[in-house]
Amino acid sequence: MASQSRKGFFNWMFSPAPTGESVSEVTIGDRFQHRHSRASVWVVERISKVGASTYPLVSLSREGRPDIKKVVSIAVLQDGEDFKPAA
């Protein structure tokens, strides 16, 4: 039984990384709002591929306060659970 779970883990670990599924949906300059706080709008400044991450990382700056930054996985912006496109 333990060997089965190890085999599944290794298959998961060494399976090909996603091919950037719809990375084009998020581009520099896009604006997002956090679903639970509409007061802040976050603007995409940079999209970086990082070897340690399956998905590219997105650098966001707060609109009107460029000194406040966030870095999130592109998957977080694409899944729509925490962020939505700003109106």
Secondary structure, DSSP 8 states (H G I E B T S, - for coil): -HHHHHHHHHHHHTS-----TTGGGS-TT-EEEETTEEEEEEEEEEEE--TT-SS-EEEEEETTEEEEEEEEEHHHHHH-SSEEE--
